[in-house]
């Protein structure tokens, strides 16, 4: 018999954890579908999705089965050897996208790190060391490593960690003229989120992405799409670039790819991939059998006409009700986003108070997200049931009523 577990509570966080997070006052302990239960047995509806990660909700039978089956076979062999789940996953991603080659890692930051390193290596090999500049957008978010945080366009995340990586500039999002003015023959890559996630759920204009593609071609620069948050069905297409009809040279994916199990992927073409020859880049855990087995199961469920069409239908269900609540309580000036990545922009009266909305929702048994101080973000499971959407939005309306009364 195993020894009983020592009881822990939220106060323990402040005793033993590095204080770089400020988690909610309750501790979730169990999930099923789009419902979560905390230590006291209280039930919440989950519209946060682990920040756009839990693409099939909690404890989805297909994922539990894939993980359990693989756990009884093989966990880790390192990249000294390949493994079957990784090869199957690579085939699935190549078959479903523009890509011809896949590189597996453990997170979105690592997928972006690989993408930026590849872009610089390609330019170095083809044109020489002068061609190394990367253009990203203001308020973008690409991860927390020193390289990705330097490429990300939010100084609050990169200040105070010593000299920044050089050769990186930032232009306003959705502004093609600004990109045109900045790009040059020294540019090795332009990196864009098809929907800016962390800074407020801002979708790109189609013409902007098309224009970026054209500018990159003219300057021999690579177009990188950061699809860490938008990929794997989130927009109702498997990847957002397919929704827009603009093909990148390199794409990064993570979050939803593992449905809650850590995995990241960088996808690219054969011609570019060959610049990462043996020994140029690596990762100890990347492409491990456990993560790849789960990701295979995620793709088998998500990349189906039913689920992808369902995302678009569920978007309409959310949007109609959120707009109604927003108008009735004077809470939102706009509801934007694509598929099940939705941002509700707070009105002038509620500017800066997204955290208050988050707290009010939690009191009513609903988990939501912020995207900056002025936007309430929803990133639920792609297979969230309509009954859960309706019940969750009832709870959200009660939270809105309580907030505006107070």
Phi and psi in degrees as a GROMACS rama.xvg file:
@    title "Ramachandran Plot"
@    xaxis  label "Phi"
@    yaxis  label "Psi"
@TYPE xy
-80.246  150.232  UNK-2
-67.309  146.965  UNK-3
-62.961  143.534  UNK-4
-75.8105  140.14  UNK-5
-67.2227  138.038  UNK-6
-67.627  140.12  UNK-7
-129.341  153.953  UNK-8
-141.037  175.55  UNK-9
-56.1928  -34.6366  UNK-10
-61.2023  -26.8086  UNK-11
-61.8221  -29.9992  UNK-12
-55.1569  -45.2772  UNK-13
-72.0469  -14.8573  UNK-14
-89.432  -37.7111  UNK-15
-121.441  -11.1752  UNK-16
-103.106  148.517  UNK-17
-61.0547  135.145  UNK-18
-82.5624  36.1786  UNK-19
-84.5812  -1.75674  UNK-20
-124.523  158.611  UNK-21
-128.759  75.8271  UNK-22
-67.8615  160.487  UNK-23
-59.0376  166.634  UNK-24
-74.2935  -15.6851  UNK-25
-109.817  161.211  UNK-26
-115.346  113.68  UNK-27
-67.3097  139.726  UNK-28
-123.825  -18.1958  UNK-29
-152.486  146.206  UNK-30
-138.85  149.941  UNK-31
-148.063  119.462  UNK-32
61.4646  -126.476  UNK-33
-102.262  20.1354  UNK-34
-115.529  145.667  UNK-35
-133.501  144.917  UNK-36
-119.057  139.883  UNK-37
-96.6506  -175.934  UNK-38
-58.4014  -29.4921  UNK-39
-88.7783  0.343434  UNK-40
89.5591  1.84178  UNK-41
-69.1209  137.535  UNK-42
-99.2448  133.371  UNK-43
-123.756  151.951  UNK-44
-94.954  135.864  UNK-45
-103.393  103.907  UNK-46
-105.024  9.87697  UNK-47
-95.0611  -32.3208  UNK-48
59.1083  33.9209  UNK-49
59.9386  34.9701  UNK-50
59.9664  63.1138  UNK-51
63.5716  30.4876  UNK-52
-106.075  -47.7152  UNK-53
-77.8619  71.2524  UNK-54
-65.1898  -24.2577  UNK-55
-117.71  26.0791  UNK-56
73.6337  -154.872  UNK-57
-103.837  139.508  UNK-58
52.6239  42.2671  UNK-59
-63.3796  130.722  UNK-60
-55.629  -36.6102  UNK-61
-65.8085  -35.6012  UNK-62
-77.8533  -40.6653  UNK-63
-60.1016  -42.925  UNK-64
-64.884  -45.3398  UNK-65
-62.9553  -43.4191  UNK-66
-66.6804  -45.9825  UNK-67
-63.5864  -44.7485  UNK-68
-60.1732  -45.8574  UNK-69
-70.3246  -34.6272  UNK-70
-61.0217  -27.2782  UNK-71
-87.0882  -1.68082  UNK-72
-110.74  -66.7579  UNK-73
-156.193  127.312  UNK-74
-98.3882  -49.1407  UNK-75
-151.596  133.122  UNK-76
-130.998  -5.86269  UNK-77
74.9562  172.423  UNK-78
-86.7122  9.93553  UNK-79
-66.5544  -25.7011  UNK-80
-126.559  153.4  UNK-81
-94.3603  177.619  UNK-82
-145.698  158.103  UNK-83
-62.944  -48.5361  UNK-84
-57.6952  -37.6994  UNK-85
-65.1864  -41.8347  UNK-86
-68.2163  -39.0466  UNK-87
-64.2847  -42.1925  UNK-88
-64.8649  -43.2071  UNK-89
-60.8153  -44.3803  UNK-90
-57.5894  -44.876  UNK-91
-61.9749  -44.1936  UNK-92
-69.2258  -39.9233  UNK-93
-65.7876  -42.3326  UNK-94
-65.6935  -28.7055  UNK-95
-96.4527  -5.70478  UNK-96
-135.666  -176.221  UNK-97
-68.6351  -18.6942  UNK-98
-74.814  155.961  UNK-99
-118.772  -11.7035  UNK-100
-142.33  146.649  UNK-101
-128.13  144.33  UNK-102
-124.394  128.021  UNK-103
-105.038  140.131  UNK-104
-141.693  -154.856  UNK-105
-117.678  -4.77656  UNK-106
-163.34  170.597  UNK-107
-66.2625  -40.0688  UNK-108
-60.0579  -42.9131  UNK-109
-67.7736  -35.6396  UNK-110
-64.9021  -41.2503  UNK-111
-69.5583  -40.2648  UNK-112
-55.1847  -46.1968  UNK-113
-63.9958  -40.5714  UNK-114
-62.9837  -44.418  UNK-115
-70.1739  -39.2777  UNK-116
-65.0891  -41.7034  UNK-117
-60.7717  -45.441  UNK-118
-59.6391  -43.5581  UNK-119
-68.0982  -37.6344  UNK-120
-68.3231  -40.9307  UNK-121
-60.1244  -48.6006  UNK-122
-63.2335  -41.9107  UNK-123
-59.8767  -46.8343  UNK-124
-69.1436  -37.3132  UNK-125
-88.5239  -34.6869  UNK-126
-126.022  -11.8494  UNK-127
103.666  169.335  UNK-128
-66.8637  -21.0933  UNK-129
-62.7578  -32.0888  UNK-130
-87.654  84.3528  UNK-131
-136.977  1.11523  UNK-132
-76.2156  139.731  UNK-133
-116.192  131.91  UNK-134
-108.549  125.302  UNK-135
-122.06  -175.361  UNK-136
-112.281  153.177  UNK-137
-60.3901  137.52  UNK-138
69.8616  12.7653  UNK-139
-75.6451  163.587  UNK-140
-137.719  124.349  UNK-141
-129.551  7.65394  UNK-142
129.332  -178.462  UNK-143
-116.668  1.40424  UNK-144
-71.9  165.961  UNK-145
-61.2321  -38.7973  UNK-146
-68.7946  -50.4968  UNK-147
-68.6981  -31.8083  UNK-148
-74.5464  -25.6314  UNK-149
-74.7469  -35.6205  UNK-150
-72.1888  -36.1808  UNK-151
-59.3667  140.881  UNK-152
-93.9768  42.3572  UNK-153
-132.68  94.49  UNK-154
-54.1339  -26.9049  UNK-155
-59.7873  -24.2146  UNK-156
-91.8159  -18.2382  UNK-157
-109.649  -15.8887  UNK-158
-70.0392  145.533  UNK-159
87.0272  12.6884  UNK-160
-119.371  30.4481  UNK-161
84.4138  -170.847  UNK-162
-58.138  135.624  UNK-163
-81.933  157.807  UNK-164
-65.9892  132.638  UNK-165
-92.1588  172.906  UNK-166
80.989  23.3288  UNK-167
-124.447  132.247  UNK-168
-130.527  162.66  UNK-169
-128.601  133.695  UNK-170
-123.638  155.947  UNK-171
-60.0751  143.97  UNK-172
-70.3079  146.277  UNK-173
64.6245  19.6009  UNK-174
-119.403  94.9668  UNK-175
-68.0595  -35.5653  UNK-176
-63.0331  -39.6757  UNK-177
-64.1668  -40.0523  UNK-178
-66.5507  -41.3895  UNK-179
-60.5337  -39.0143  UNK-180
-71.894  -28.0905  UNK-181
-91.1385  -34.6017  UNK-182
-69.383  143.878  UNK-183
-149.976  -177.046  UNK-184
-74.0696  -4.80071  UNK-185
-89.1864  -8.84071  UNK-186
-74.5241  125.041  UNK-187
-96.4047  -25.3971  UNK-188
-158.333  150.261  UNK-189
-117.28  126.938  UNK-190
-116.141  129.071  UNK-191
-137.428  137.925  UNK-192
-86.5081  123.141  UNK-193
-58.0629  -29.5719  UNK-194
-131.238  120.118  UNK-195
-67.3194  118.902  UNK-196
-88.127  -65.2105  UNK-197
-64.5788  -27.0579  UNK-198
-93.0704  11.3654  UNK-199
132.547  17.4466  UNK-200
54.8838  69.5841  UNK-201
-112.708  108.551  UNK-202
-73.5634  144.938  UNK-203
-73.4121  150.952  UNK-204
-77.1847  143.762  UNK-205
-57.5728  -43.7678  UNK-206
-62.5633  -32.0905  UNK-207
-65.3929  -47.66  UNK-208
-67.5529  -38.4449  UNK-209
-63.46  -41.7998  UNK-210
-65.9779  -39.2857  UNK-211
-63.3902  -41.1934  UNK-212
-59.5245  -44.7664  UNK-213
-65.2  -44.6298  UNK-214
-62.4474  -41.1942  UNK-215
-61.9463  -42.8062  UNK-216
-61.6075  -41.4092  UNK-217
-66.7018  -29.6819  UNK-218
-108.295  14.5426  UNK-219
52.4719  39.1109  UNK-220
-107.214  154.899  UNK-221
-93.0959  142.543  UNK-222
-99.3969  118.451  UNK-223
-107.763  126.844  UNK-224
-103.299  120.767  UNK-225
-84.6471  102.033  UNK-226
-108.898  29.9211  UNK-227
-58.9695  -42.2736  UNK-228
-94.1837  -26.6492  UNK-229
-94.9028  -11.3937  UNK-230
-82.287  172.016  UNK-231
60.5803  52.9428  UNK-232
89.9642  -8.56534  UNK-233
-55.5908  -35.3005  UNK-234
-93.9491  -3.01546  UNK-235
95.5927  -8.16844  UNK-236
-112.631  158.816  UNK-237
-58.3741  -45.5266  UNK-238
-128.15  152.242  UNK-239
-64.9985  -29.9247  UNK-240
-60.1275  -29.5248  UNK-241
-72.9738  -33.0574  UNK-242
-62.5099  -39.5381  UNK-243
-88.364  -20.1413  UNK-244
72.1347  28.5669  UNK-245
-121.777  123.495  UNK-246
-98.1422  123.698  UNK-247
-81.8739  174.271  UNK-248
-89.9741  -32.639  UNK-249
-137.853  140.786  UNK-250
-132.666  136.515  UNK-251
-108.278  140.862  UNK-252
-138.216  148.644  UNK-253
-165.588  -128.837  UNK-254
33.6815  -98.2395  UNK-255
-62.6127  -20.8828  UNK-256
-56.956  -35.1494  UNK-257
-102.188  -0.623596  UNK-258
57.8342  19.3313  UNK-259
125.754  -16.7145  UNK-260
-94.3732  133.462  UNK-261
-64.3681  121.369  UNK-262
-160.168  147.088  UNK-263
-135.475  159.993  UNK-264
-144.473  141.848  UNK-265
-112.66  127.02  UNK-266
-112.69  139.226  UNK-267
-159.109  -174.714  UNK-268
-91.4479  164.91  UNK-269
-62.4276  -42.075  UNK-270
-61.9362  -38.0572  UNK-271
-79.1661  -40.209  UNK-272
-58.8791  -31.4129  UNK-273
-66.8202  -13.1839  UNK-274
-74.8498  -16.3272  UNK-275
-96.2387  76.4999  UNK-276
-73.5803  171.338  UNK-277
-49.8901  125.761  UNK-278
94.0117  -9.05548  UNK-279
-80.7638  -22.8888  UNK-280
-157.601  154.658  UNK-281
-171.865  176.684  UNK-282
-162.401  135.601  UNK-283
-64.381  -49.055  UNK-284
-92.8485  -13.1298  UNK-285
-55.8472  130.805  UNK-286
75.2347  22.0428  UNK-287
-67.8841  152.83  UNK-288
-59.6483  -35.9694  UNK-289
-62.6469  -52.8521  UNK-290
-61.0949  -43.4815  UNK-291
-69.707  -34.0991  UNK-292
-62.602  -43.4685  UNK-293
-66.5075  -45.1551  UNK-294
-62.0195  -36.2482  UNK-295
-58.7375  -44.3686  UNK-296
-65.6539  -39.1147  UNK-297
-58.1708  -50.3813  UNK-298
-63.2688  -38.1824  UNK-299
-60.6225  -35.1124  UNK-300
-82.353  -48.0176  UNK-301
-71.576  -42.1723  UNK-302
-82.0092  57.0586  UNK-303
-129.213  149.789  UNK-304
-57.3674  -35.663  UNK-305
-64.4155  -49.7223  UNK-306
-67.3798  -44.3098  UNK-307
-65.4152  -40.202  UNK-308
-66.6197  -37.0884  UNK-309
-61.396  -34.7504  UNK-310
-61.2182  -42.6643  UNK-311
-67.2905  -40.2058  UNK-312
-66.5519  -41.4674  UNK-313
-67.3695  -32.7521  UNK-314
-56.5787  -47.8092  UNK-315
-62.6182  -38.5941  UNK-316
-64.1472  -44.8815  UNK-317
-63.3524  -50.231  UNK-318
-62.1962  -46.7409  UNK-319
-57.8926  -46.4055  UNK-320
-71.7854  -40.1176  UNK-321
-64.8065  -38.5037  UNK-322
-64.194  -39.8359  UNK-323
-64.021  -47.132  UNK-324
-63.1157  -43.6827  UNK-325
-58.7552  -41.644  UNK-326
-72.0612  -45.9627  UNK-327
-59.0503  -38.3401  UNK-328
-106.133  6.85927  UNK-329
61.886  32.3967  UNK-330
-94.5087  -42.292  UNK-331
-117.117  140.431  UNK-332
-94.0432  -19.2293  UNK-333
-160.554  143.057  UNK-334
-116.698  116.537  UNK-335
-131.469  173.86  UNK-336
122.233  177.208  UNK-337
-131.821  140.375  UNK-338
59.3632  -133.72  UNK-339
-103.54  38.3266  UNK-340
-122.302  100.716  UNK-341
-123.383  133.245  UNK-342
-119.735  128.596  UNK-343
-105.443  114.116  UNK-344
-83.6138  123.434  UNK-345
-70.5198  145.396  UNK-346
-70.2117  166.996  UNK-347
-49.2421  -43.0092  UNK-348
-63.0846  -26.3936  UNK-349
-110.426  7.35662  UNK-350
-50.9999  135.717  UNK-351
80.5653  1.86354  UNK-352
-112.625  27.2304  UNK-353
-58.5064  -34.9361  UNK-354
-64.4066  -35.2917  UNK-355
-64.2159  -38.7532  UNK-356
-66.2647  -44.1353  UNK-357
-54.3556  -48.344  UNK-358
-66.1546  -40.7736  UNK-359
-65.2265  -39.4786  UNK-360
-63.4807  -43.0831  UNK-361
-60.5131  -39.285  UNK-362
-60.6533  -29.0866  UNK-363
-92.6837  6.44036  UNK-364
82.575  39.303  UNK-365
-137.283  133.62  UNK-366
-101.457  120.058  UNK-367
-127.262  -175.658  UNK-368
-130.783  164.363  UNK-369
-104.433  158.494  UNK-370
-133.761  82.5959  UNK-371
81.2379  178.231  UNK-372
-76.1803  -12.7563  UNK-373
-113.128  3.93318  UNK-374
-135.32  130.698  UNK-375
-94.8386  127.338  UNK-376
-112.16  140.417  UNK-377
-119.598  127.101  UNK-378
-141.195  63.471  UNK-379
-74.6803  177.236  UNK-380
-56.5818  143.742  UNK-381
-71.824  -16.0282  UNK-382
-113.307  23.0329  UNK-383
-56.0033  133.153  UNK-384
-75.8236  149.118  UNK-385
-57.3188  -36.955  UNK-386
-62.6932  -37.46  UNK-387
-71.1852  -36.1721  UNK-388
-60.9789  -48.57  UNK-389
-64.3816  -45.5319  UNK-390
-65.381  -40.777  UNK-391
-63.2518  -40.1647  UNK-392
-74.5868  -27.3827  UNK-393
-61.6827  -44.8781  UNK-394
-64.1491  -39.2753  UNK-395
-64.8117  -39.1473  UNK-396
-63.8981  -39.4658  UNK-397
-62.674  -38.2499  UNK-398
-64.2243  -41.8562  UNK-399
-63.1227  -42.0967  UNK-400
-62.7436  -45.3538  UNK-401
-63.9755  -41.1839  UNK-402
-63.3004  -48.2018  UNK-403
-72.3973  -28.2042  UNK-404
-66.805  -44.4535  UNK-405
